[in-house]
Structures are given as C-alpha cells and as structure tokens.
Amino acid sequence: MEPISEAEIRASFVNCSKGEAARIKLPTDFRETPWDDLDFFGWIDPAAPQRAAIVVPTPAGARPRVGILLRKAEGGGRVSAARSSMCQVCLTDHNAGGVSLFTAPLAGAAGRNGNSVGDYLCSDLACSLYLRGKRQPKMRLVRFEETLTATEKIDRALLKLSAFTSRVAGSPAR
C-alpha cells in the first residue's frame, strides 16, 4: 500500500461525518507504519477501543481510497486454544479472542437511519501481516496450510475487503 497522510485518511471516510472522522485517533506509532507490508490500513482507536477504522485502496479510476469507520463488538469470551475463529478477510484461524465482529454504519441516509453491516475480522486488523507470515496468531496449536501463493491469498483478501467496503459505501463490488 502507498503511504497516506493523516489528512488523506480523514478525507477518505464514506460512512461518517467530517466531525467523526476528525475525532478518531490514529495509532500512536502511525509514523512507523510498515506501508510496504500492508494491503490496507486498519487500526483500533487508542482512545476508544471499541472504535476502529480501515482505509482500503480502490481500483484505478475509482476514488483513491475508501475509509470505513467501524465498531468492534465487545468481547466477553474466555481466550482459549480449544475455541477458534477465522477472519473472513484473510482466513487466518485465531483463538477465540483473535477475531471480532466489526460493524459499520452504511454510508448516507441508510446509515443515519441505523442500518449497518458487519464482518468477522482479525481483532487487531493486521490481516496483511498474517498473510505475509510477519505476525502469527496466538495460542494456535494446529496451523492449516493453504496451497495458494502469498500473492493469491492477498488478492483474495483484497477482493473480500472490497466487497465489504462496497456494501458499506452502497456501491457495487468490484
């Protein structure tokens, strides 16, 4: 992913007001973001752990990026290696605390009326790092290996993420 500025991030949001976009805090280590290892930029607001955001590059000819404000469901479950969940974007298998439901209000009037969509994603939104083997899920006793190449896994994850952001933005998936 190409490096992006704070101003570009805040301007990219499609499902919140400018005021909400201005209030979300960027990660404290934003300046050290490993852009070359990312396919999208996702983070949990350090000031409000139930608030998160993702910024996804779009295909050529479309807006340069789409930002989505998310709400992370509160976890109440016990972390266990016996219970696992799978991220629906990168298909990484995690312990019970490693995947969370993230919901996003729809863009426009539908979102202002309370309509939202959700998906189960890596709790730390580090899908890109899991796909590249730069981060490993905690407490996983069994690793399932795929025969896809890293590039094919990344392409699949971006396709899934594009479909999610398209649902939020109210535009057809690409």
Rosetta constraint file for C-alpha pairs under 8 A:
AtomPair CA 1 CA 35 HARMONIC 5.56 0.50
AtomPair CA 1 CA 36 HARMONIC 5.98 0.50
AtomPair CA 1 CA 37 HARMONIC 7.41 0.50
AtomPair CA 1 CA 38 HARMONIC 5.45 0.50
AtomPair CA 1 CA 39 HARMONIC 5.16 0.50
AtomPair CA 1 CA 40 HARMONIC 6.45 0.50
AtomPair CA 1 CA 57 HARMONIC 7.43 0.50
AtomPair CA 2 CA 35 HARMONIC 6.33 0.50
AtomPair CA 2 CA 36 HARMONIC 7.38 0.50
AtomPair CA 3 CA 35 HARMONIC 5.73 0.50
AtomPair CA 4 CA 8 HARMONIC 6.15 0.50
AtomPair CA 4 CA 9 HARMONIC 6.76 0.50
AtomPair CA 5 CA 9 HARMONIC 6.25 0.50
AtomPair CA 6 CA 10 HARMONIC 6.25 0.50
AtomPair CA 7 CA 11 HARMONIC 6.15 0.50
AtomPair CA 8 CA 12 HARMONIC 6.17 0.50
AtomPair CA 9 CA 13 HARMONIC 7.24 0.50
AtomPair CA 9 CA 55 HARMONIC 6.92 0.50
AtomPair CA 9 CA 67 HARMONIC 6.86 0.50
AtomPair CA 10 CA 18 HARMONIC 7.66 0.50
AtomPair CA 10 CA 21 HARMONIC 5.42 0.50
AtomPair CA 10 CA 22 HARMONIC 6.45 0.50
AtomPair CA 10 CA 67 HARMONIC 7.75 0.50
AtomPair CA 11 CA 18 HARMONIC 7.82 0.50
AtomPair CA 11 CA 21 HARMONIC 7.80 0.50
AtomPair CA 12 CA 55 HARMONIC 7.30 0.50
AtomPair CA 12 CA 65 HARMONIC 5.91 0.50
AtomPair CA 12 CA 66 HARMONIC 5.16 0.50
AtomPair CA 12 CA 67 HARMONIC 4.72 0.50
AtomPair CA 13 CA 21 HARMONIC 6.81 0.50
AtomPair CA 13 CA 55 HARMONIC 7.86 0.50
AtomPair CA 13 CA 66 HARMONIC 6.10 0.50
AtomPair CA 13 CA 67 HARMONIC 3.95 0.50
AtomPair CA 13 CA 68 HARMONIC 5.43 0.50
AtomPair CA 13 CA 69 HARMONIC 6.95 0.50
AtomPair CA 14 CA 66 HARMONIC 6.72 0.50
AtomPair CA 14 CA 67 HARMONIC 6.08 0.50
AtomPair CA 14 CA 68 HARMONIC 6.23 0.50
AtomPair CA 14 CA 107 HARMONIC 5.81 0.50
AtomPair CA 14 CA 169 HARMONIC 6.24 0.50
AtomPair CA 15 CA 67 HARMONIC 7.92 0.50
AtomPair CA 15 CA 68 HARMONIC 6.08 0.50
AtomPair CA 15 CA 69 HARMONIC 6.44 0.50
AtomPair CA 15 CA 104 HARMONIC 7.66 0.50
AtomPair CA 15 CA 105 HARMONIC 6.25 0.50
AtomPair CA 15 CA 106 HARMONIC 5.87 0.50
AtomPair CA 15 CA 107 HARMONIC 4.10 0.50
AtomPair CA 15 CA 108 HARMONIC 6.74 0.50
AtomPair CA 15 CA 111 HARMONIC 7.16 0.50
AtomPair CA 15 CA 168 HARMONIC 7.22 0.50
AtomPair CA 15 CA 169 HARMONIC 6.88 0.50
AtomPair CA 16 CA 20 HARMONIC 6.00 0.50
AtomPair CA 16 CA 21 HARMONIC 6.54 0.50
AtomPair CA 16 CA 68 HARMONIC 7.98 0.50
AtomPair CA 16 CA 69 HARMONIC 6.77 0.50
AtomPair CA 16 CA 105 HARMONIC 7.97 0.50
AtomPair CA 16 CA 107 HARMONIC 7.14 0.50
AtomPair CA 17 CA 21 HARMONIC 6.26 0.50
AtomPair CA 18 CA 22 HARMONIC 6.10 0.50
AtomPair CA 19 CA 23 HARMONIC 6.31 0.50
AtomPair CA 20 CA 24 HARMONIC 6.61 0.50
AtomPair CA 21 CA 69 HARMONIC 7.94 0.50
AtomPair CA 24 CA 45 HARMONIC 6.21 0.50
AtomPair CA 24 CA 51 HARMONIC 7.89 0.50
AtomPair CA 25 CA 45 HARMONIC 5.29 0.50
AtomPair CA 25 CA 46 HARMONIC 6.38 0.50
AtomPair CA 25 CA 47 HARMONIC 6.53 0.50
AtomPair CA 26 CA 30 HARMONIC 6.48 0.50
AtomPair CA 26 CA 43 HARMONIC 7.46 0.50
AtomPair CA 26 CA 45 HARMONIC 6.32 0.50
AtomPair CA 26 CA 46 HARMONIC 7.30 0.50
AtomPair CA 27 CA 43 HARMONIC 6.70 0.50
AtomPair CA 27 CA 44 HARMONIC 7.35 0.50
AtomPair CA 27 CA 45 HARMONIC 6.72 0.50
AtomPair CA 27 CA 46 HARMONIC 6.31 0.50
AtomPair CA 28 CA 46 HARMONIC 7.51 0.50
AtomPair CA 29 CA 33 HARMONIC 6.74 0.50
AtomPair CA 34 CA 38 HARMONIC 6.76 0.50
AtomPair CA 37 CA 128 HARMONIC 6.65 0.50
AtomPair CA 37 CA 129 HARMONIC 6.67 0.50
AtomPair CA 37 CA 132 HARMONIC 7.67 0.50
AtomPair CA 38 CA 128 HARMONIC 5.28 0.50
AtomPair CA 38 CA 129 HARMONIC 7.07 0.50
AtomPair CA 39 CA 56 HARMONIC 7.54 0.50
AtomPair CA 39 CA 57 HARMONIC 7.80 0.50
AtomPair CA 39 CA 128 HARMONIC 5.87 0.50
AtomPair CA 39 CA 154 HARMONIC 7.58 0.50
AtomPair CA 39 CA 158 HARMONIC 7.35 0.50
AtomPair CA 40 CA 54 HARMONIC 6.94 0.50
AtomPair CA 40 CA 55 HARMONIC 5.83 0.50
AtomPair CA 40 CA 56 HARMONIC 4.82 0.50
AtomPair CA 40 CA 57 HARMONIC 6.64 0.50
AtomPair CA 40 CA 128 HARMONIC 7.38 0.50
AtomPair CA 41 CA 54 HARMONIC 5.49 0.50
AtomPair CA 41 CA 55 HARMONIC 5.11 0.50
AtomPair CA 41 CA 56 HARMONIC 6.61 0.50
AtomPair CA 42 CA 52 HARMONIC 7.44 0.50
AtomPair CA 42 CA 53 HARMONIC 5.64 0.50
AtomPair CA 42 CA 54 HARMONIC 4.12 0.50
AtomPair CA 42 CA 55 HARMONIC 6.36 0.50
AtomPair CA 42 CA 125 HARMONIC 5.35 0.50
AtomPair CA 42 CA 126 HARMONIC 7.05 0.50
AtomPair CA 43 CA 52 HARMONIC 5.65 0.50
AtomPair CA 43 CA 53 HARMONIC 5.70 0.50
AtomPair CA 43 CA 54 HARMONIC 6.60 0.50
AtomPair CA 43 CA 124 HARMONIC 6.94 0.50
AtomPair CA 43 CA 125 HARMONIC 6.09 0.50
AtomPair CA 44 CA 48 HARMONIC 7.73 0.50
AtomPair CA 44 CA 49 HARMONIC 6.00 0.50
AtomPair CA 44 CA 50 HARMONIC 7.44 0.50
AtomPair CA 44 CA 51 HARMONIC 6.10 0.50
AtomPair CA 44 CA 52 HARMONIC 4.23 0.50
AtomPair CA 44 CA 53 HARMONIC 6.64 0.50
AtomPair CA 44 CA 124 HARMONIC 7.11 0.50
AtomPair CA 44 CA 125 HARMONIC 7.80 0.50
AtomPair CA 45 CA 49 HARMONIC 5.60 0.50
AtomPair CA 45 CA 50 HARMONIC 7.53 0.50
AtomPair CA 45 CA 51 HARMONIC 5.55 0.50
AtomPair CA 45 CA 52 HARMONIC 5.39 0.50
AtomPair CA 45 CA 53 HARMONIC 7.69 0.50
AtomPair CA 49 CA 72 HARMONIC 7.74 0.50
AtomPair CA 50 CA 71 HARMONIC 5.63 0.50
AtomPair CA 50 CA 72 HARMONIC 4.75 0.50
AtomPair CA 50 CA 73 HARMONIC 6.78 0.50
AtomPair CA 50 CA 74 HARMONIC 7.00 0.50
AtomPair CA 51 CA 69 HARMONIC 7.54 0.50
AtomPair CA 51 CA 70 HARMONIC 5.95 0.50
AtomPair CA 51 CA 71 HARMONIC 4.77 0.50
AtomPair CA 51 CA 72 HARMONIC 5.97 0.50
AtomPair CA 52 CA 69 HARMONIC 6.16 0.50
AtomPair CA 52 CA 70 HARMONIC 4.92 0.50
AtomPair CA 52 CA 71 HARMONIC 5.92 0.50
AtomPair CA 52 CA 72 HARMONIC 6.69 0.50
AtomPair CA 53 CA 67 HARMONIC 7.02 0.50
AtomPair CA 53 CA 68 HARMONIC 5.58 0.50
AtomPair CA 53 CA 69 HARMONIC 4.56 0.50
AtomPair CA 53 CA 70 HARMONIC 5.30 0.50
AtomPair CA 54 CA 67 HARMONIC 5.62 0.50
AtomPair CA 54 CA 68 HARMONIC 5.40 0.50
AtomPair CA 54 CA 69 HARMONIC 6.82 0.50
AtomPair CA 54 CA 70 HARMONIC 7.70 0.50
AtomPair CA 55 CA 65 HARMONIC 6.40 0.50
AtomPair CA 55 CA 66 HARMONIC 5.50 0.50
AtomPair CA 55 CA 67 HARMONIC 4.15 0.50
AtomPair CA 55 CA 68 HARMONIC 6.40 0.50
AtomPair CA 56 CA 65 HARMONIC 5.46 0.50
AtomPair CA 56 CA 66 HARMONIC 5.27 0.50
AtomPair CA 56 CA 67 HARMONIC 6.35 0.50
AtomPair CA 56 CA 161 HARMONIC 7.86 0.50
AtomPair CA 56 CA 162 HARMONIC 7.62 0.50
AtomPair CA 57 CA 64 HARMONIC 6.13 0.50
AtomPair CA 57 CA 65 HARMONIC 4.43 0.50
AtomPair CA 57 CA 66 HARMONIC 6.48 0.50
AtomPair CA 58 CA 62 HARMONIC 6.16 0.50
AtomPair CA 58 CA 63 HARMONIC 6.48 0.50
AtomPair CA 58 CA 64 HARMONIC 5.83 0.50
AtomPair CA 58 CA 65 HARMONIC 5.45 0.50
AtomPair CA 58 CA 66 HARMONIC 6.93 0.50
AtomPair CA 58 CA 162 HARMONIC 7.74 0.50
AtomPair CA 59 CA 64 HARMONIC 7.84 0.50
AtomPair CA 59 CA 174 HARMONIC 7.96 0.50
AtomPair CA 60 CA 64 HARMONIC 7.63 0.50
AtomPair CA 66 CA 165 HARMONIC 7.36 0.50
AtomPair CA 68 CA 104 HARMONIC 7.04 0.50
AtomPair CA 68 CA 165 HARMONIC 7.05 0.50
AtomPair CA 68 CA 168 HARMONIC 7.66 0.50
AtomPair CA 69 CA 104 HARMONIC 6.14 0.50
AtomPair CA 69 CA 105 HARMONIC 7.70 0.50
AtomPair CA 70 CA 102 HARMONIC 5.94 0.50
AtomPair CA 70 CA 103 HARMONIC 5.44 0.50
AtomPair CA 70 CA 104 HARMONIC 4.63 0.50
AtomPair CA 70 CA 105 HARMONIC 7.52 0.50
AtomPair CA 71 CA 102 HARMONIC 5.41 0.50
AtomPair CA 71 CA 103 HARMONIC 5.19 0.50
AtomPair CA 71 CA 104 HARMONIC 6.29 0.50
AtomPair CA 72 CA 100 HARMONIC 6.66 0.50
AtomPair CA 72 CA 101 HARMONIC 6.03 0.50
AtomPair CA 72 CA 102 HARMONIC 4.57 0.50
AtomPair CA 72 CA 103 HARMONIC 6.60 0.50
AtomPair CA 73 CA 100 HARMONIC 6.45 0.50
AtomPair CA 73 CA 101 HARMONIC 5.41 0.50
AtomPair CA 73 CA 102 HARMONIC 6.12 0.50
AtomPair CA 73 CA 103 HARMONIC 7.62 0.50
AtomPair CA 75 CA 97 HARMONIC 7.39 0.50
AtomPair CA 75 CA 100 HARMONIC 7.42 0.50
AtomPair CA 77 CA 96 HARMONIC 7.22 0.50
AtomPair CA 77 CA 97 HARMONIC 7.20 0.50
AtomPair CA 78 CA 96 HARMONIC 7.21 0.50
AtomPair CA 78 CA 97 HARMONIC 7.35 0.50
AtomPair CA 79 CA 83 HARMONIC 7.91 0.50
AtomPair CA 79 CA 95 HARMONIC 6.54 0.50
AtomPair CA 79 CA 96 HARMONIC 5.36 0.50
AtomPair CA 79 CA 97 HARMONIC 5.30 0.50
AtomPair CA 80 CA 84 HARMONIC 7.57 0.50
AtomPair CA 80 CA 95 HARMONIC 5.90 0.50
AtomPair CA 80 CA 96 HARMONIC 5.94 0.50
AtomPair CA 80 CA 97 HARMONIC 7.74 0.50
AtomPair CA 80 CA 139 HARMONIC 7.65 0.50
AtomPair CA 81 CA 95 HARMONIC 5.24 0.50
AtomPair CA 81 CA 96 HARMONIC 7.25 0.50
AtomPair CA 81 CA 139 HARMONIC 5.53 0.50
AtomPair CA 81 CA 140 HARMONIC 6.05 0.50
AtomPair CA 81 CA 141 HARMONIC 7.04 0.50
AtomPair CA 82 CA 95 HARMONIC 7.43 0.50
AtomPair CA 83 CA 95 HARMONIC 5.98 0.50
AtomPair CA 83 CA 96 HARMONIC 5.35 0.50
AtomPair CA 84 CA 93 HARMONIC 6.64 0.50
AtomPair CA 84 CA 94 HARMONIC 5.43 0.50
AtomPair CA 84 CA 95 HARMONIC 4.30 0.50
AtomPair CA 84 CA 96 HARMONIC 4.71 0.50
AtomPair CA 85 CA 93 HARMONIC 5.72 0.50
AtomPair CA 85 CA 94 HARMONIC 5.38 0.50
AtomPair CA 85 CA 95 HARMONIC 6.19 0.50
AtomPair CA 85 CA 96 HARMONIC 5.78 0.50
AtomPair CA 85 CA 98 HARMONIC 7.32 0.50
AtomPair CA 85 CA 99 HARMONIC 6.06 0.50
AtomPair CA 86 CA 91 HARMONIC 5.57 0.50
AtomPair CA 86 CA 92 HARMONIC 5.47 0.50
AtomPair CA 86 CA 93 HARMONIC 4.36 0.50
AtomPair CA 86 CA 94 HARMONIC 6.01 0.50
AtomPair CA 86 CA 99 HARMONIC 6.60 0.50
AtomPair CA 86 CA 120 HARMONIC 7.60 0.50
AtomPair CA 86 CA 121 HARMONIC 7.73 0.50
AtomPair CA 86 CA 122 HARMONIC 7.91 0.50
AtomPair CA 87 CA 91 HARMONIC 4.85 0.50
AtomPair CA 87 CA 92 HARMONIC 5.45 0.50
AtomPair CA 87 CA 93 HARMONIC 6.63 0.50
AtomPair CA 87 CA 94 HARMONIC 7.73 0.50
AtomPair CA 87 CA 99 HARMONIC 5.99 0.50
AtomPair CA 87 CA 120 HARMONIC 5.55 0.50
AtomPair CA 87 CA 121 HARMONIC 4.48 0.50
AtomPair CA 87 CA 122 HARMONIC 5.35 0.50
AtomPair CA 88 CA 119 HARMONIC 6.89 0.50
AtomPair CA 88 CA 120 HARMONIC 5.59 0.50
AtomPair CA 88 CA 121 HARMONIC 5.83 0.50
AtomPair CA 88 CA 160 HARMONIC 7.73 0.50
AtomPair CA 89 CA 120 HARMONIC 7.90 0.50
AtomPair CA 89 CA 121 HARMONIC 6.36 0.50
AtomPair CA 89 CA 127 HARMONIC 7.35 0.50
AtomPair CA 89 CA 156 HARMONIC 7.91 0.50
AtomPair CA 89 CA 157 HARMONIC 4.93 0.50
AtomPair CA 89 CA 158 HARMONIC 7.59 0.50
AtomPair CA 89 CA 160 HARMONIC 5.63 0.50
AtomPair CA 89 CA 161 HARMONIC 6.13 0.50
AtomPair CA 90 CA 127 HARMONIC 5.63 0.50
AtomPair CA 90 CA 128 HARMONIC 7.66 0.50
AtomPair CA 90 CA 130 HARMONIC 7.70 0.50
AtomPair CA 90 CA 131 HARMONIC 6.64 0.50
AtomPair CA 90 CA 153 HARMONIC 7.26 0.50
AtomPair CA 90 CA 154 HARMONIC 7.56 0.50
AtomPair CA 90 CA 156 HARMONIC 7.70 0.50
AtomPair CA 90 CA 157 HARMONIC 5.06 0.50
AtomPair CA 91 CA 157 HARMONIC 7.99 0.50
AtomPair CA 92 CA 122 HARMONIC 7.76 0.50
AtomPair CA 92 CA 127 HARMONIC 7.76 0.50
AtomPair CA 92 CA 130 HARMONIC 7.03 0.50
AtomPair CA 92 CA 131 HARMONIC 7.77 0.50
AtomPair CA 92 CA 137 HARMONIC 7.78 0.50
AtomPair CA 93 CA 137 HARMONIC 7.35 0.50
AtomPair CA 93 CA 140 HARMONIC 7.86 0.50
AtomPair CA 93 CA 143 HARMONIC 7.87 0.50
AtomPair CA 94 CA 98 HARMONIC 4.98 0.50
AtomPair CA 94 CA 99 HARMONIC 6.49 0.50
AtomPair CA 94 CA 122 HARMONIC 7.97 0.50
AtomPair CA 94 CA 137 HARMONIC 5.58 0.50
AtomPair CA 94 CA 138 HARMONIC 6.92 0.50
AtomPair CA 94 CA 139 HARMONIC 7.81 0.50
AtomPair CA 94 CA 140 HARMONIC 6.58 0.50
AtomPair CA 95 CA 99 HARMONIC 7.59 0.50
AtomPair CA 95 CA 137 HARMONIC 7.50 0.50
AtomPair CA 95 CA 138 HARMONIC 6.77 0.50
AtomPair CA 95 CA 139 HARMONIC 6.38 0.50
AtomPair CA 95 CA 140 HARMONIC 6.45 0.50
AtomPair CA 97 CA 123 HARMONIC 7.37 0.50
AtomPair CA 98 CA 122 HARMONIC 5.86 0.50
AtomPair CA 98 CA 123 HARMONIC 5.24 0.50
AtomPair CA 98 CA 124 HARMONIC 7.59 0.50
AtomPair CA 98 CA 137 HARMONIC 7.34 0.50
AtomPair CA 98 CA 138 HARMONIC 7.70 0.50
AtomPair CA 99 CA 120 HARMONIC 6.24 0.50
AtomPair CA 99 CA 121 HARMONIC 5.46 0.50
AtomPair CA 99 CA 122 HARMONIC 4.52 0.50
AtomPair CA 99 CA 123 HARMONIC 4.72 0.50
AtomPair CA 100 CA 120 HARMONIC 5.41 0.50
AtomPair CA 100 CA 121 HARMONIC 5.69 0.50
AtomPair CA 100 CA 122 HARMONIC 6.35 0.50
AtomPair CA 100 CA 123 HARMONIC 5.06 0.50
AtomPair CA 101 CA 118 HARMONIC 6.57 0.50
AtomPair CA 101 CA 119 HARMONIC 5.62 0.50
AtomPair CA 101 CA 120 HARMONIC 4.43 0.50
AtomPair CA 101 CA 121 HARMONIC 6.46 0.50
AtomPair CA 102 CA 118 HARMONIC 5.38 0.50
AtomPair CA 102 CA 119 HARMONIC 5.59 0.50
AtomPair CA 102 CA 120 HARMONIC 6.15 0.50
AtomPair CA 102 CA 121 HARMONIC 6.82 0.50
AtomPair CA 103 CA 116 HARMONIC 6.46 0.50
AtomPair CA 103 CA 117 HARMONIC 5.51 0.50
AtomPair CA 103 CA 118 HARMONIC 3.94 0.50
AtomPair CA 103 CA 119 HARMONIC 6.58 0.50
AtomPair CA 104 CA 116 HARMONIC 5.33 0.50
AtomPair CA 104 CA 117 HARMONIC 5.53 0.50
AtomPair CA 104 CA 118 HARMONIC 6.06 0.50
AtomPair CA 104 CA 168 HARMONIC 6.78 0.50
AtomPair CA 105 CA 110 HARMONIC 7.99 0.50
AtomPair CA 105 CA 111 HARMONIC 4.75 0.50
AtomPair CA 105 CA 112 HARMONIC 7.70 0.50
AtomPair CA 105 CA 114 HARMONIC 6.79 0.50
AtomPair CA 105 CA 115 HARMONIC 5.88 0.50
AtomPair CA 105 CA 116 HARMONIC 4.07 0.50
AtomPair CA 105 CA 117 HARMONIC 6.57 0.50
AtomPair CA 105 CA 168 HARMONIC 6.90 0.50
AtomPair CA 106 CA 110 HARMONIC 5.83 0.50
AtomPair CA 106 CA 111 HARMONIC 4.11 0.50
AtomPair CA 106 CA 112 HARMONIC 7.81 0.50
AtomPair CA 106 CA 115 HARMONIC 5.94 0.50
AtomPair CA 106 CA 116 HARMONIC 5.08 0.50
AtomPair CA 106 CA 117 HARMONIC 6.96 0.50
AtomPair CA 106 CA 167 HARMONIC 7.57 0.50
AtomPair CA 106 CA 168 HARMONIC 4.64 0.50
AtomPair CA 106 CA 169 HARMONIC 6.32 0.50
AtomPair CA 106 CA 170 HARMONIC 7.20 0.50
AtomPair CA 107 CA 111 HARMONIC 5.30 0.50
AtomPair CA 107 CA 112 HARMONIC 7.86 0.50
AtomPair CA 107 CA 168 HARMONIC 5.95 0.50
AtomPair CA 107 CA 169 HARMONIC 5.12 0.50
AtomPair CA 107 CA 170 HARMONIC 6.62 0.50
AtomPair CA 108 CA 112 HARMONIC 6.48 0.50
AtomPair CA 109 CA 113 HARMONIC 6.14 0.50
AtomPair CA 110 CA 114 HARMONIC 6.65 0.50
AtomPair CA 110 CA 115 HARMONIC 5.51 0.50
AtomPair CA 111 CA 115 HARMONIC 4.88 0.50
AtomPair CA 111 CA 116 HARMONIC 6.30 0.50
AtomPair CA 116 CA 168 HARMONIC 7.48 0.50
AtomPair CA 117 CA 167 HARMONIC 7.55 0.50
AtomPair CA 117 CA 168 HARMONIC 6.81 0.50
AtomPair CA 119 CA 164 HARMONIC 7.84 0.50
AtomPair CA 121 CA 125 HARMONIC 6.65 0.50
AtomPair CA 122 CA 126 HARMONIC 6.54 0.50
AtomPair CA 122 CA 127 HARMONIC 6.36 0.50
AtomPair CA 126 CA 130 HARMONIC 6.53 0.50
AtomPair CA 127 CA 131 HARMONIC 6.15 0.50
AtomPair CA 128 CA 132 HARMONIC 6.35 0.50
AtomPair CA 128 CA 154 HARMONIC 7.46 0.50
AtomPair CA 129 CA 133 HARMONIC 6.14 0.50
AtomPair CA 129 CA 134 HARMONIC 5.00 0.50
AtomPair CA 129 CA 135 HARMONIC 5.39 0.50
AtomPair CA 130 CA 134 HARMONIC 6.02 0.50
AtomPair CA 130 CA 135 HARMONIC 5.03 0.50
AtomPair CA 130 CA 136 HARMONIC 6.11 0.50
AtomPair CA 130 CA 137 HARMONIC 7.62 0.50
AtomPair CA 131 CA 150 HARMONIC 6.70 0.50
AtomPair CA 131 CA 153 HARMONIC 6.87 0.50
AtomPair CA 131 CA 154 HARMONIC 6.74 0.50
AtomPair CA 132 CA 150 HARMONIC 6.61 0.50
AtomPair CA 148 CA 152 HARMONIC 5.81 0.50
AtomPair CA 148 CA 153 HARMONIC 6.27 0.50
AtomPair CA 149 CA 153 HARMONIC 6.30 0.50
AtomPair CA 150 CA 154 HARMONIC 6.16 0.50
AtomPair CA 151 CA 155 HARMONIC 6.12 0.50
AtomPair CA 152 CA 156 HARMONIC 6.15 0.50
AtomPair CA 153 CA 157 HARMONIC 6.17 0.50
AtomPair CA 154 CA 158 HARMONIC 6.15 0.50
AtomPair CA 155 CA 159 HARMONIC 6.17 0.50
AtomPair CA 156 CA 160 HARMONIC 6.29 0.50
AtomPair CA 157 CA 161 HARMONIC 6.10 0.50
AtomPair CA 158 CA 162 HARMONIC 5.85 0.50
AtomPair CA 159 CA 163 HARMONIC 6.25 0.50
AtomPair CA 159 CA 174 HARMONIC 7.72 0.50
AtomPair CA 160 CA 164 HARMONIC 6.41 0.50
AtomPair CA 161 CA 165 HARMONIC 6.20 0.50
AtomPair CA 162 CA 166 HARMONIC 5.96 0.50
AtomPair CA 162 CA 173 HARMONIC 6.48 0.50
AtomPair CA 162 CA 174 HARMONIC 6.89 0.50
AtomPair CA 163 CA 167 HARMONIC 6.27 0.50
AtomPair CA 163 CA 173 HARMONIC 4.97 0.50
AtomPair CA 163 CA 174 HARMONIC 7.09 0.50
AtomPair CA 164 CA 168 HARMONIC 6.42 0.50
AtomPair CA 165 CA 169 HARMONIC 6.00 0.50
AtomPair CA 166 CA 170 HARMONIC 5.78 0.50
AtomPair CA 166 CA 171 HARMONIC 5.02 0.50
AtomPair CA 166 CA 172 HARMONIC 5.87 0.50
AtomPair CA 166 CA 173 HARMONIC 5.19 0.50
AtomPair CA 166 CA 174 HARMONIC 7.97 0.50
AtomPair CA 167 CA 171 HARMONIC 6.48 0.50
AtomPair CA 167 CA 172 HARMONIC 7.35 0.50
AtomPair CA 167 CA 173 HARMONIC 7.37 0.50
